[in-house]
Amino acid sequence: MAVGRWWTGTIAAALAAVMSIATAEAAAAQPRKAPAAAARDYDVQIRRDKFGVPHVLGRTDADAAFGLGFAQAEDDFTTIQESIFTSRGRRAALLGPDGLPSDALVHMMDVHGMLDRGYERDLSPAVRRILDAYAAGVTRYAALHPEKVAPGLGKVTGRDLAAFTLFRGPTFYGLDGVFTQVATGRLPEVKESGSNAVAIRPARSADRHTRLLFNSHQPFTGPLTWYEAVVQSGEGWHVAGSFFPGSPFLLGGHNAHLAWAATVNHPDLVDVYRLVINPANPNQYRLDGRWRDLERKTVEIQVKQPDGSLKPVSREILRSEHGPVMRGPQGVFAIRYPTTSGVRQLGQYYAMNKARNLAEWKAAMGMQALSSINYIYADEKGNVGYLSNGLYPKRKEGLDWSGIVPGDRSDLIWREIRPISQSPQIWNPKSGLVFNANNTPFRASDPADDLKPADFPASMGIETHMTNRALRAAETYGADPSITAQEWNTYKYDLAYSPQSDEFAWVKAVTAMDAAGDADLAAAQDVLRRWDGRTDLKNRGAALIAMMWLQKRQNPAFTPMQMLKASIPLLKKAYGRVDPEWGEVNRLRRGTVDLPVDGGPDVFRAIYGRPDPDGRLRAINGDCYVMFVEWDRQGRLTSRSIHQFGSATLDASSPHYADQSPLFAAHQTKPVLFTEAQLAGNITRSYRPPPAP
């Protein structure tokens, strides 16, 4: 269906969906002791399965959140702690000068101002109770392990979690990169941001099952790495899938009735305005023919020194009517981006987690609190859908918003966000297929069901590019009108580049040039002429392509020939040849585990590596937590998953530090033990968080 059909159905159905969410929150909001005062009273059991995955069972949603916070701290306290310091604008106090840009950005974005204005106003008591409970679980772990606690952490609070969500959200659509570009005048290095998500209706499935693939590509370590858990409460919160460190809500996976997967989208949501500065006063800018004073304040950021002491560093924070202001090498610029969602996004995540059907899930998305992200949806009734979610500004038409915008006209300062009915979306297409791999929303299904660019104004800034992964999705899932269970699995682990991809264009460009007597270049050209476009372990062309890809990311202005010439000596030095087998180069390394892994940059089996001292590429990003979800003809749910390392995401002493890596490298999965019946007989440890000392 085309855009505008979001609200198809009766008004009564939409109201019922909203009321069901409100009822769930009201039930969870019944009076009970505050988490801070009654931490010993949380009623929660943590059961670990044979892979160490926590299955958290709580009497209430808050009880379950407390258990999740404690369990995740057991596995990755260091990362949670880093996220808390980041949310407070004190990352530099923990990590030193490397944390300074992040802390400055927290102040530029006015994270704590938004938090102060919206935390109690915009979050229900039920949501705040969950945040406080999760934070209490982390605090409980910290009290039991003081040797792991960094100086200055103190008590973790729900506000800390909300602040991190406020800070993290806009980075997904590239806000941090815009700040970097304005501040330095240079393009930032391109991130390996990506993800795959696919859903098919029974009509597209050979066995008439409904299926969804969650395949988000995240860093393998750090504050945006995935953590797997199953969370269940007596109040109906029952979810399985992926959480971020410091996040109490499921961000991708399924509950008992429906599932969703997320991919990063890149609509143009950020505008940069060139300000006209008063020659007589550098702290004034012109707007509608009048000089206005910039809002100015100075903040002190504590920076950790080599000897462990803290040194204050001052930063000037400026704002205009447009938004944050930066003085850069090319002038003074104001940056405007959607901030209307504030902390409400936490309430939206909760509503998504608790939704029981398509109407309730749509009602949750209708809250319009999440600033970006594509969503692929499927449920037990056979519904599937795609939403290019975003807080799309209502901009003045007829202007090129992708460039620098004049900052002296108030009519160019947009004030409104488009309603979600105007966001690109497809629901239950006739073809039965929806997919996204960080590509344009105008290619998300079969061509007959795809959205039309002409139906959307240019001022929305909707991306139009195709990734190789999107091209391959169209060439695999999209070319198969009756997908079997085996094909569903095989297409996920596709190892090829499309003939239409940028990578094939690079090969065509460099092989058409004269090697001019350069023997190594001639050898590399010969390898690429014979390359079959794949990234399997025995392949001898994939290493060159991966190295070229890496050079392009580090040097965006490089031509294909410059990319190739920079790659050749790296391979020669490490392997003595330009065509080593890909499995020798591409490695999954974790502790004592060192495995060859197939896939590569921007293939559906996405693996992004960085050179280790021995010249091998250590996988650091890409395919990580993968989940396959399906409902059979009777609506019965099953799911399976795999993590690139294991449930102990940062505990090297744990047996689950890398126990899933061999399965991950071999394209294998494990069952998700979602129900009590499935979990029975698979518990290796069951416990309650001990009392604080």
TAMO-V855287 format. One record per residue. N is the residue number from 1. RES is the residue in three letters. SS is DSSP state (~ for helix, > for strand, _ for the rest). D_LAST is the distance of its C-alpha to the last C-alpha in Angstrom with 1 decimal. Layout:
((N & RES & SS & D_LAST) (N & RES & SS & D_LAST))
This chain:
((1 & MET & _ & 58.0) (2 & ALA & _ & 58.5) (3 & VAL & _ & 56.5) (4 & GLY & _ & 56.8) (5 & ARG & _ & 56.3) (6 & TRP & _ & 52.5) (7 & TRP & _ & 53.0) (8 & THR & _ & 55.5) (9 & GLY & _ & 55.2) (10 & THR & _ & 55.3) (11 & ILE & ~ & 53.6) (12 & ALA & ~ & 52.3) (13 & ALA & ~ & 50.4) (14 & ALA & ~ & 48.8) (15 & LEU & ~ & 47.9) (16 & ALA & ~ & 46.5) (17 & ALA & ~ & 44.3) (18 & VAL & ~ & 42.9) (19 & MET & ~ & 42.5) (20 & SER & ~ & 40.6) (21 & ILE & ~ & 38.0) (22 & ALA & ~ & 37.8) (23 & THR & ~ & 37.5) (24 & ALA & ~ & 34.5) (25 & GLU & ~ & 32.8) (26 & ALA & ~ & 33.7) (27 & ALA & ~ & 32.2) (28 & ALA & ~ & 28.9) (29 & ALA & _ & 29.1) (30 & GLN & _ & 29.0) (31 & PRO & _ & 27.0) (32 & ARG & _ & 23.3) (33 & LYS & _ & 20.2) (34 & ALA & _ & 19.4) (35 & PRO & _ & 16.7) (36 & ALA & _ & 15.0) (37 & ALA & _ & 14.9) (38 & ALA & _ & 14.3) (39 & ALA & ~ & 12.0) (40 & ARG & ~ & 11.0) (41 & ASP & ~ & 14.8) (42 & TYR & _ & 16.0) (43 & ASP & _ & 18.3) (44 & VAL & > & 18.5) (45 & GLN & > & 19.4) (46 & ILE & > & 19.7) (47 & ARG & > & 22.7) (48 & ARG & > & 23.7) (49 & ASP & > & 27.5) (50 & LYS & _ & 29.3) (51 & PHE & _ & 29.2) (52 & GLY & _ & 25.5) (53 & VAL & _ & 26.2) (54 & PRO & > & 23.5) (55 & HIS & > & 24.9) (56 & VAL & > & 22.7) (57 & LEU & > & 23.5) (58 & GLY & > & 22.4) (59 & ARG & _ & 23.8) (60 & THR & _ & 24.6) (61 & ASP & ~ & 25.0) (62 & ALA & ~ & 21.9) (63 & ASP & ~ & 19.9) (64 & ALA & ~ & 21.6) (65 & ALA & ~ & 21.0) (66 & PHE & ~ & 17.2) (67 & GLY & ~ & 17.5) (68 & LEU & ~ & 20.0) (69 & GLY & ~ & 17.8) (70 & PHE & ~ & 15.0) (71 & ALA & ~ & 17.8) (72 & GLN & ~ & 19.7) (73 & ALA & ~ & 16.8) (74 & GLU & ~ & 16.5) (75 & ASP & ~ & 20.2) (76 & ASP & ~ & 20.9) (77 & PHE & ~ & 18.1) (78 & THR & ~ & 20.6) (79 & THR & ~ & 23.2) (80 & ILE & ~ & 21.1) (81 & GLN & ~ & 19.9) (82 & GLU & ~ & 23.6) (83 & SER & ~ & 24.7) (84 & ILE & ~ & 22.4) (85 & PHE & ~ & 23.9) (86 & THR & ~ & 27.3) (87 & SER & ~ & 27.0) (88 & ARG & _ & 26.3) (89 & GLY & _ & 29.3) (90 & ARG & _ & 27.3) (91 & ARG & ~ & 28.0) (92 & ALA & ~ & 30.0) (93 & ALA & ~ & 27.1) (94 & LEU & ~ & 25.3) (95 & LEU & ~ & 28.4) (96 & GLY & _ & 31.1) (97 & PRO & ~ & 34.7) (98 & ASP & ~ & 34.6) (99 & GLY & ~ & 32.3) (100 & LEU & ~ & 34.7) (101 & PRO & ~ & 37.0) (102 & SER & ~ & 34.2) (103 & ASP & ~ & 32.9) (104 & ALA & ~ & 36.4) (105 & LEU & ~ & 37.0) (106 & VAL & ~ & 34.0) (107 & HIS & ~ & 35.8) (108 & MET & ~ & 39.2) (109 & MET & _ & 38.2) (110 & ASP & _ & 36.7) (111 & VAL & ~ & 33.6) (112 & HIS & ~ & 31.7) (113 & GLY & ~ & 34.8) (114 & MET & ~ & 35.1) (115 & LEU & ~ & 31.5) (116 & ASP & ~ & 32.0) (117 & ARG & ~ & 35.2) (118 & GLY & ~ & 34.2) (119 & TYR & ~ & 30.6) (120 & GLU & ~ & 31.0) (121 & ARG & ~ & 34.8) (122 & ASP & ~ & 35.0) (123 & LEU & _ & 31.9) (124 & SER & _ & 31.7) (125 & PRO & ~ & 28.8) (126 & ALA & ~ & 28.2) (127 & VAL & ~ & 27.9) (128 & ARG & ~ & 25.7) (129 & ARG & ~ & 23.4) (130 & ILE & ~ & 23.2) (131 & LEU & ~ & 22.6) (132 & ASP & ~ & 19.8) (133 & ALA & ~ & 18.2) (134 & TYR & ~ & 18.7) (135 & ALA & ~ & 17.2) (136 & ALA & ~ & 14.1) (137 & GLY & ~ & 13.9) (138 & VAL & ~ & 14.3) (139 & THR & ~ & 11.7) (140 & ARG & ~ & 9.1) (141 & TYR & ~ & 10.4) (142 & ALA & ~ & 10.5) (143 & ALA & ~ & 6.9) (144 & LEU & ~ & 6.7) (145 & HIS & _ & 10.0) (146 & PRO & ~ & 10.5) (147 & GLU & ~ & 13.7) (148 & LYS & ~ & 15.3) (149 & VAL & _ & 14.9) (150 & ALA & _ & 18.2) (151 & PRO & _ & 18.7) (152 & GLY & _ & 19.3) (153 & LEU & _ & 17.5) (154 & GLY & _ & 15.3) (155 & LYS & _ & 14.5) (156 & VAL & _ & 16.7) (157 & THR & _ & 19.0) (158 & GLY & ~ & 21.8) (159 & ARG & ~ & 24.3) (160 & ASP & ~ & 23.2) (161 & LEU & ~ & 24.1) (162 & ALA & ~ & 27.3) (163 & ALA & ~ & 28.3) (164 & PHE & ~ & 28.1) (165 & THR & ~ & 30.3) (166 & LEU & ~ & 32.7) (167 & PHE & ~ & 33.0) (168 & ARG & ~ & 33.3) (169 & GLY & ~ & 35.9) (170 & PRO & ~ & 39.0) (171 & THR & ~ & 38.5) (172 & PHE & ~ & 39.5) (173 & TYR & ~ & 43.0) (174 & GLY & _ & 43.2) (175 & LEU & ~ & 42.5) (176 & ASP & ~ & 40.8) (177 & GLY & ~ & 43.9) (178 & VAL & ~ & 46.2) (179 & PHE & ~ & 44.3) (180 & THR & ~ & 44.6) (181 & GLN & ~ & 48.3) (182 & VAL & ~ & 49.1) (183 & ALA & ~ & 47.3) (184 & THR & ~ & 48.9) (185 & GLY & _ & 52.1) (186 & ARG & _ & 51.4) (187 & LEU & _ & 50.4) (188 & PRO & _ & 46.8) (189 & GLU & _ & 46.4) (190 & VAL & _ & 46.4) (191 & LYS & _ & 43.2) (192 & GLU & _ & 43.1) (193 & SER & _ & 42.2) (194 & GLY & > & 43.4) (195 & SER & > & 42.9) (196 & ASN & > & 45.0) (197 & ALA & > & 45.0) (198 & VAL & > & 47.7) (199 & ALA & > & 48.4) (200 & ILE & > & 51.4) (201 & ARG & _ & 52.8) (202 & PRO & ~ & 54.4) (203 & ALA & ~ & 57.7) (204 & ARG & ~ & 56.7) (205 & SER & > & 55.2) (206 & ALA & _ & 57.4) (207 & ASP & _ & 55.4) (208 & ARG & _ & 55.0) (209 & HIS & _ & 51.2) (210 & THR & > & 49.3) (211 & ARG & > & 47.2) (212 & LEU & > & 44.8) (213 & LEU & > & 43.7) (214 & PHE & > & 40.5) (215 & ASN & > & 40.8) (216 & SER & > & 39.1) (217 & HIS & > & 39.4) (218 & GLN & > & 36.4) (219 & PRO & > & 35.2) (220 & PHE & _ & 33.6) (221 & THR & _ & 30.6) (222 & GLY & _ & 29.1) (223 & PRO & _ & 28.2) (224 & LEU & _ & 31.1) (225 & THR & _ & 30.6) (226 & TRP & > & 30.4) (227 & TYR & > & 27.5) (228 & GLU & > & 28.4) (229 & ALA & > & 26.7) (230 & VAL & > & 27.8) (231 & VAL & > & 26.3) (232 & GLN & > & 27.3) (233 & SER & > & 26.7) (234 & GLY & _ & 28.4) (235 & GLU & _ & 30.0) (236 & GLY & _ & 32.1) (237 & TRP & _ & 30.2) (238 & HIS & > & 31.0) (239 & VAL & > & 31.5) (240 & ALA & > & 31.6) (241 & GLY & > & 32.1) (242 & SER & > & 31.0) (243 & PHE & > & 28.3) (244 & PHE & > & 27.7) (245 & PRO & _ & 24.4) (246 & GLY & _ & 22.9) (247 & SER & _ & 25.3) (248 & PRO & _ & 24.4) (249 & PHE & _ & 28.1) (250 & LEU & _ & 30.4) (251 & LEU & _ & 32.9) (252 & GLY & > & 35.3) (253 & GLY & > & 35.8) (254 & HIS & > & 36.5) (255 & ASN & > & 35.6) (256 & ALA & _ & 37.6) (257 & HIS & _ & 40.7) (258 & LEU & > & 41.1) (259 & ALA & > & 40.1) (260 & TRP & > & 40.4) (261 & ALA & > & 40.4) (262 & ALA & > & 40.3) (263 & THR & > & 42.4) (264 & VAL & _ & 42.7) (265 & ASN & _ & 45.8) (266 & HIS & _ & 47.5) (267 & PRO & _ & 49.6) (268 & ASP & _ & 50.6) (269 & LEU & _ & 48.1) (270 & VAL & _ & 48.0) (271 & ASP & > & 51.0) (272 & VAL & > & 51.8) (273 & TYR & > & 54.1) (274 & ARG & > & 56.2) (275 & LEU & _ & 56.2) (276 & VAL & _ & 59.3) (277 & ILE & > & 58.3) (278 & ASN & > & 60.4) (279 & PRO & _ & 62.3) (280 & ALA & _ & 62.1) (281 & ASN & > & 58.4) (282 & PRO & > & 55.9) (283 & ASN & > & 53.4) (284 & GLN & > & 55.7) (285 & TYR & > & 56.6) (286 & ARG & > & 59.5) (287 & LEU & > & 59.1) (288 & ASP & _ & 62.2) (289 & GLY & _ & 64.3) (290 & ARG & > & 62.1) (291 & TRP & > & 59.7) (292 & ARG & > & 56.1) (293 & ASP & > & 53.4) (294 & LEU & _ & 50.5) (295 & GLU & > & 47.1) (296 & ARG & > & 45.5) (297 & LYS & > & 42.2) (298 & THR & > & 40.5) (299 & VAL & > & 36.9) (300 & GLU & > & 35.0) (301 & ILE & > & 33.0) (302 & GLN & > & 30.6) (303 & VAL & > & 31.5) (304 & LYS & > & 29.6) (305 & GLN & _ & 32.0) (306 & PRO & _ & 32.4) (307 & ASP & _ & 30.9) (308 & GLY & _ & 27.7) (309 & SER & _ & 28.8) (310 & LEU & > & 29.5) (311 & LYS & > & 33.1) (312 & PRO & > & 34.2) (313 & VAL & > & 36.9) (314 & SER & > & 39.0) (315 & ARG & > & 40.2) (316 & GLU & > & 42.8) (317 & ILE & > & 42.1) (318 & LEU & > & 45.3) (319 & ARG & > & 46.2) (320 & SER & _ & 49.5) (321 & GLU & _ & 50.4) (322 & HIS & _ & 50.1) (323 & GLY & _ & 46.5) (324 & PRO & > & 44.8) (325 & VAL & > & 47.4) (326 & MET & > & 47.5) (327 & ARG & > & 50.1) (328 & GLY & > & 51.0) (329 & PRO & _ & 53.8) (330 & GLN & _ & 56.0) (331 & GLY & > & 55.6) (332 & VAL & > & 53.3) (333 & PHE & > & 51.9) (334 & ALA & > & 50.0) (335 & ILE & > & 47.8) (336 & ARG & > & 47.6) (337 & TYR & _ & 45.5) (338 & PRO & _ & 44.2) (339 & THR & _ & 41.3) (340 & THR & _ & 42.0) (341 & SER & _ & 39.4) (342 & GLY & _ & 36.4) (343 & VAL & _ & 33.1) (344 & ARG & ~ & 35.1) (345 & GLN & ~ & 34.9) (346 & LEU & ~ & 31.4) (347 & GLY & ~ & 33.1) (348 & GLN & ~ & 35.8) (349 & TYR & ~ & 33.5) (350 & TYR & ~ & 31.9) (351 & ALA & ~ & 35.5) (352 & MET & ~ & 36.5) (353 & ASN & ~ & 33.7) (354 & LYS & ~ & 34.7) (355 & ALA & _ & 38.4) (356 & ARG & _ & 40.3) (357 & ASN & _ & 43.7) (358 & LEU & ~ & 45.8) (359 & ALA & ~ & 46.5) (360 & GLU & ~ & 42.8) (361 & TRP & ~ & 42.0) (362 & LYS & ~ & 45.0) (363 & ALA & ~ & 43.8) (364 & ALA & ~ & 40.5) (365 & MET & ~ & 42.3) (366 & GLY & _ & 44.6) (367 & MET & _ & 41.8) (368 & GLN & _ & 42.7) (369 & ALA & _ & 39.4) (370 & LEU & _ & 39.1) (371 & SER & _ & 41.2) (372 & SER & _ & 42.6) (373 & ILE & _ & 42.1) (374 & ASN & > & 44.5) (375 & TYR & > & 43.5) (376 & ILE & > & 45.1) (377 & TYR & > & 44.7) (378 & ALA & > & 45.5) (379 & ASP & > & 45.0) (380 & GLU & _ & 45.8) (381 & LYS & _ & 49.1) (382 & GLY & _ & 50.5) (383 & ASN & _ & 50.0) (384 & VAL & > & 49.4) (385 & GLY & > & 49.4) (386 & TYR & > & 48.9) (387 & LEU & > & 47.9) (388 & SER & > & 48.1) (389 & ASN & _ & 45.5) (390 & GLY & _ & 45.7) (391 & LEU & _ & 45.9) (392 & TYR & _ & 49.6) (393 & PRO & > & 50.9) (394 & LYS & _ & 54.2) (395 & ARG & _ & 56.2) (396 & LYS & _ & 59.8) (397 & GLU & _ & 62.0) (398 & GLY & _ & 64.5) (399 & LEU & _ & 62.2) (400 & ASP & _ & 60.6) (401 & TRP & _ & 56.9) (402 & SER & _ & 56.0) (403 & GLY & _ & 57.2) (404 & ILE & > & 56.9) (405 & VAL & > & 57.6) (406 & PRO & > & 59.4) (407 & GLY & _ & 57.1) (408 & ASP & _ & 59.7) (409 & ARG & _ & 60.2) (410 & SER & ~ & 58.0) (411 & ASP & ~ & 59.5) (412 & LEU & ~ & 57.7) (413 & ILE & _ & 54.2) (414 & TRP & _ & 53.3) (415 & ARG & _ & 51.4) (416 & GLU & _ & 51.0) (417 & ILE & > & 49.5) (418 & ARG & _ & 51.6) (419 & PRO & _ & 50.8) (420 & ILE & ~ & 49.3) (421 & SER & ~ & 52.6) (422 & GLN & ~ & 54.0) (423 & SER & _ & 51.4) (424 & PRO & _ & 52.8) (425 & GLN & > & 52.1) (426 & ILE & > & 53.6) (427 & TRP & > & 53.0) (428 & ASN & _ & 54.4) (429 & PRO & _ & 57.1) (430 & LYS & _ & 60.1) (431 & SER & _ & 59.3) (432 & GLY & _ & 55.9) (433 & LEU & > & 54.2) (434 & VAL & > & 51.9) (435 & PHE & > & 50.2) (436 & ASN & > & 48.9) (437 & ALA & _ & 48.1) (438 & ASN & _ & 47.7) (439 & ASN & _ & 51.4) (440 & THR & _ & 53.6) (441 & PRO & _ & 53.2) (442 & PHE & _ & 57.0) (443 & ARG & _ & 56.5) (444 & ALA & _ & 54.1) (445 & SER & _ & 56.2) (446 & ASP & _ & 59.7) (447 & PRO & ~ & 62.2) (448 & ALA & ~ & 63.7) (449 & ASP & ~ & 60.3) (450 & ASP & _ & 59.2) (451 & LEU & _ & 58.9) (452 & LYS & _ & 61.7) (453 & PRO & ~ & 61.1) (454 & ALA & ~ & 63.9) (455 & ASP & ~ & 61.9) (456 & PHE & _ & 59.3) (457 & PRO & _ & 60.1) (458 & ALA & ~ & 59.8) (459 & SER & ~ & 57.7) (460 & MET & ~ & 54.8) (461 & GLY & _ & 54.5) (462 & ILE & _ & 53.9) (463 & GLU & _ & 53.6) (464 & THR & _ & 56.6) (465 & HIS & _ & 55.6) (466 & MET & _ & 55.1) (467 & THR & _ & 52.7) (468 & ASN & ~ & 53.9) (469 & ARG & ~ & 51.2) (470 & ALA & ~ & 52.8) (471 & LEU & ~ & 56.2) (472 & ARG & ~ & 55.2) (473 & ALA & ~ & 53.5) (474 & ALA & ~ & 57.0) (475 & GLU & ~ & 58.7) (476 & THR & _ & 56.6) (477 & TYR & ~ & 55.1) (478 & GLY & ~ & 57.7) (479 & ALA & ~ & 60.6) (480 & ASP & _ & 59.7) (481 & PRO & _ & 60.6) (482 & SER & _ & 59.2) (483 & ILE & > & 56.0) (484 & THR & _ & 55.1) (485 & ALA & ~ & 51.6) (486 & GLN & ~ & 52.3) (487 & GLU & ~ & 53.7) (488 & TRP & ~ & 50.6) (489 & ASN & ~ & 48.6) (490 & THR & ~ & 51.2) (491 & TYR & ~ & 51.6) (492 & LYS & ~ & 47.9) (493 & TYR & _ & 48.3) (494 & ASP & _ & 51.5) (495 & LEU & _ & 52.1) (496 & ALA & > & 55.1) (497 & TYR & _ & 56.3) (498 & SER & _ & 58.7) (499 & PRO & _ & 62.3) (500 & GLN & _ & 61.7) (501 & SER & _ & 58.6) (502 & ASP & ~ & 58.3) (503 & GLU & ~ & 57.8) (504 & PHE & ~ & 61.2) (505 & ALA & ~ & 62.7) (506 & TRP & ~ & 61.4) (507 & VAL & ~ & 63.0) (508 & LYS & ~ & 66.3) (509 & ALA & ~ & 66.3) (510 & VAL & ~ & 65.7) (511 & THR & ~ & 67.9) (512 & ALA & _ & 70.8) (513 & MET & _ & 70.9) (514 & ASP & _ & 72.9) (515 & ALA & _ & 70.9) (516 & ALA & _ & 73.5) (517 & GLY & _ & 73.5) (518 & ASP & _ & 69.8) (519 & ALA & ~ & 69.2) (520 & ASP & ~ & 65.4) (521 & LEU & ~ & 65.8) (522 & ALA & ~ & 68.6) (523 & ALA & ~ & 66.4) (524 & ALA & ~ & 63.6) (525 & GLN & ~ & 66.0) (526 & ASP & ~ & 67.3) (527 & VAL & ~ & 63.9) (528 & LEU & ~ & 63.2) (529 & ARG & ~ & 66.7) (530 & ARG & ~ & 65.8) (531 & TRP & _ & 62.3) (532 & ASP & _ & 61.8) (533 & GLY & _ & 59.1) (534 & ARG & > & 56.3) (535 & THR & _ & 53.0) (536 & ASP & _ & 52.9) (537 & LEU & _ & 51.7) (538 & LYS & _ & 55.3) (539 & ASN & _ & 56.5) (540 & ARG & _ & 58.1) (541 & GLY & _ & 58.4) (542 & ALA & ~ & 54.8) (543 & ALA & ~ & 53.6) (544 & LEU & ~ & 56.2) (545 & ILE & ~ & 55.3) (546 & ALA & ~ & 51.6) (547 & MET & ~ & 52.3) (548 & MET & ~ & 54.7) (549 & TRP & ~ & 52.1) (550 & LEU & ~ & 49.6) (551 & GLN & ~ & 52.2) (552 & LYS & ~ & 53.0) (553 & ARG & ~ & 49.4) (554 & GLN & ~ & 49.3) (555 & ASN & _ & 52.8) (556 & PRO & _ & 53.7) (557 & ALA & _ & 57.2) (558 & PHE & _ & 58.1) (559 & THR & _ & 61.1) (560 & PRO & ~ & 60.9) (561 & MET & ~ & 63.0) (562 & GLN & ~ & 60.7) (563 & MET & ~ & 57.7) (564 & LEU & ~ & 59.6) (565 & LYS & ~ & 60.8) (566 & ALA & ~ & 57.3) (567 & SER & ~ & 55.9) (568 & ILE & ~ & 58.6) (569 & PRO & ~ & 57.6) (570 & LEU & ~ & 54.0) (571 & LEU & ~ & 55.0) (572 & LYS & ~ & 57.6) (573 & LYS & ~ & 55.3) (574 & ALA & ~ & 52.6) (575 & TYR & ~ & 54.9) (576 & GLY & _ & 58.4) (577 & ARG & _ & 59.7) (578 & VAL & _ & 59.4) (579 & ASP & _ & 58.8) (580 & PRO & _ & 56.0) (581 & GLU & _ & 54.7) (582 & TRP & ~ & 52.0) (583 & GLY & ~ & 49.6) (584 & GLU & ~ & 49.9) (585 & VAL & ~ & 48.9) (586 & ASN & > & 46.4) (587 & ARG & > & 43.1) (588 & LEU & > & 39.8) (589 & ARG & > & 37.5) (590 & ARG & > & 33.9) (591 & GLY & _ & 32.5) (592 & THR & _ & 35.1) (593 & VAL & > & 36.7) (594 & ASP & > & 39.9) (595 & LEU & > & 42.1) (596 & PRO & > & 45.3) (597 & VAL & _ & 44.9) (598 & ASP & _ & 47.8) (599 & GLY & _ & 48.1) (600 & GLY & > & 48.2) (601 & PRO & _ & 48.3) (602 & ASP & _ & 49.2) (603 & VAL & _ & 50.1) (604 & PHE & _ & 48.6) (605 & ARG & _ & 46.5) (606 & ALA & > & 45.2) (607 & ILE & > & 43.8) (608 & TYR & > & 43.6) (609 & GLY & > & 43.2) (610 & ARG & > & 43.1) (611 & PRO & > & 44.7) (612 & ASP & _ & 42.6) (613 & PRO & _ & 44.2) (614 & ASP & _ & 46.2) (615 & GLY & _ & 47.8) (616 & ARG & _ & 46.2) (617 & LEU & > & 44.8) (618 & ARG & > & 41.1) (619 & ALA & > & 40.3) (620 & ILE & > & 37.9) (621 & ASN & > & 38.8) (622 & GLY & > & 40.6) (623 & ASP & > & 40.3) (624 & CYS & _ & 36.6) (625 & TYR & _ & 35.3) (626 & VAL & > & 38.3) (627 & MET & > & 38.5) (628 & PHE & > & 41.6) (629 & VAL & > & 41.8) (630 & GLU & > & 44.7) (631 & TRP & > & 46.1) (632 & ASP & _ & 49.0) (633 & ARG & _ & 52.0) (634 & GLN & _ & 50.3) (635 & GLY & _ & 47.4) (636 & ARG & _ & 45.0) (637 & LEU & > & 42.1) (638 & THR & > & 41.1) (639 & SER & > & 39.4) (640 & ARG & > & 38.6) (641 & SER & > & 36.8) (642 & ILE & > & 36.0) (643 & HIS & _ & 33.8) (644 & GLN & _ & 35.2) (645 & PHE & _ & 32.3) (646 & GLY & _ & 29.6) (647 & SER & _ & 26.5) (648 & ALA & _ & 24.3) (649 & THR & _ & 25.9) (650 & LEU & _ & 24.4) (651 & ASP & _ & 22.6) (652 & ALA & _ & 25.4) (653 & SER & _ & 23.8) (654 & SER & _ & 23.8) (655 & PRO & _ & 26.9) (656 & HIS & _ & 27.2) (657 & TYR & _ & 27.7) (658 & ALA & _ & 31.4) (659 & ASP & _ & 32.3) (660 & GLN & _ & 34.1) (661 & SER & ~ & 36.2) (662 & PRO & ~ & 39.1) (663 & LEU & ~ & 39.5) (664 & PHE & ~ & 39.4) (665 & ALA & ~ & 42.1) (666 & ALA & _ & 44.2) (667 & HIS & _ & 44.2) (668 & GLN & _ & 42.3) (669 & THR & _ & 39.7) (670 & LYS & > & 37.3) (671 & PRO & > & 37.2) (672 & VAL & _ & 34.7) (673 & LEU & _ & 33.2) (674 & PHE & _ & 33.3) (675 & THR & _ & 33.8) (676 & GLU & ~ & 32.1) (677 & ALA & ~ & 35.4) (678 & GLN & ~ & 35.3) (679 & LEU & ~ & 31.7) (680 & ALA & _ & 32.4) (681 & GLY & _ & 32.7) (682 & ASN & _ & 31.2) (683 & ILE & > & 27.4) (684 & THR & > & 26.0) (685 & ARG & > & 22.3) (686 & SER & > & 20.8) (687 & TYR & > & 17.2) (688 & ARG & _ & 14.8) (689 & PRO & _ & 11.9) (690 & PRO & _ & 8.8) (691 & PRO & _ & 6.4) (692 & ALA & _ & 3.8) (693 & PRO & _ & 0.0))
